[in-house]
Amino acid sequence: MSSMETNRRWLAVAMIAPIAWGSTYFVTREWLPDAPVWGAAIRALPAGLVLLALVRRLPRGSWWWKSAILGTLNVGAFFVLVYAAAQLLPTSIASTIMATSSVAIAVAAWAILRERPGILRMLGAFVGIGGVALMLLGTATAVDPRGVIASIAAMAMSSVGFILAKRWNGEVGILPSTAWQLVFGGLALIPFAIVVEGPPPVVDGAGLAAYGYLTLVATALANVAWFAALKHLPSGTVGLIGLLNPVTGVLLGVLVAGEILEGRQLAGLALVLLGIAAPLALEGLLARRRRAHAAAVNPAPEPASVTGTT
């Protein structure tokens, strides 16, 4: 299998996570009670336990504190900050701030892994962020600075957490690392949920099915796919794919809830897709040209002819 085909497959894997995460807005709004911290805990802890049952391994040595760090950055503190931002800011503003993670992930990878961000990917990320802003932001509204700080902190923490996971996952593998951080993060959320929201919410059959989807698909599968893609692709590329998160939320509202997109939102959607697709297409084109040039400069030697004897 060629490297380009392999990259395309990992790009498809990377798309699973933001599409699944983007669907959580619709699923939560339609079928789950207003208990976001309990919802986060119910998503994270069972998902981690399912993966833990598959890997049948507990952390050892340094992985106790590494799991705690990753669980805090990517799950526990991250969900608490997202909850705070949701209480203090309009969803459109919080989502737009979170979209800047496409740049923050590339910057974190540069600082931690010395993985230089590609110019095309960075330009695409800025175009995509502009598209998200155009798609989601409406009329001017009062902005609580505490919500802005919470959103920026959540975005920055998860970006660093993703890159630390990329750095450390090779020591134990994707599945164990993801299982441990989800368990640690989910456990850390439970005390906060009890203090803020009281006992766990009571849900009906549809709510149980929604929690099952969020746990197995939007958390367990999505996180495994995300970290697997980070292992095999440049961090900036995976961060760029993450812009599909708000796109999914908007499109589900149109396709399932019957919402209508205005011209401004359509233009924003087009910008996001352009910001994702154009850099990847141009990088693929440049890679093919480099290989063609290398083949022309250094052609493969012809196989030696074999002469028979009589």
C-alpha positions, 0 to 999 in steps of 0.5 A: 500500500502506498504512503498516500493511500495509507494517509488517506485511510488515516484521514478517514479515521481522523474524521470519525472523532470530530463527526462523532463529537459534533453529533453530541450537541444534537443528541444531548439537546434532543434526548438528555436532561440538562445535567452536563457534568453528569452527562460528561461523567456518564460518557467518560467513565463507562467508555473507559471501563469498556476499553479497560475490559478490552485491554485488561491492563492497569497502569504501571509505573509512570503511567499512573501519573501520566494517566492522571495528567491526560485524564485531567487535560483531555477529560476531567478539567476539560469537561468542567471548563466546557460546562462553565463556558456553556453557562457563561457564553452563547454556544456560538461564541464558545464553539468558535473559540474551541475551533481555534484548537486547530491552530493550538494543536499545531503550536503545541506539537511544535513546542513539545514534539518539535513537529514544525507546522506546515504553512498550508495547514496553518493557512487552512486552519485560519480560513476554517476558523474564519468560516466557523465564526461566519457560520456560528456568530450572529448579532452582537451580544454581551460576552462574559470574560469569565466564559472566554477565559474558560473556553480558552483554557479548555481549548489550550488544555485539551490541545496540550493533552492531545500532544502529550498523549501522542508523545506518550502513547507509544509506550503502552499503545492507544487502547490502554492509554485511552482507557486509563485517561477516560477512567481517571477523568470520569472519576474526577468528574463525579464529585464535581457533578454531585456538588453542582448537580446533585444526584445522577439524572433519571432518564427514560429508554431514549435517554439510555440509548442516547447515553449508550451512543455517547459512551460507545461511539462519541467517546470510546470509539471517537477517542481511540480514532483521534489518538490513532490518527495523531499517531500516524498523521502530523498533528496539524493535519489532525487539528485541521480535521477537527474543524468538522466538529462544528460543521457536523453540529450545524448539518445535523440541525439542518438534516434532522431538525429541519433548521434552515441555513442562511446565506452567511452560514452557507458561506461559512460552511464553504470556508470551513470545508475549503480550509480543510480540503485545500491544504490537504489536496495541495500537500498531496499534489506537492508530494506527488511532484516531489516523488516524480522529480526524485524519480526523474533525477534518480531513475531506478536501475534497469534489471540486468539481463540474463543470458543463457549458455548453450 
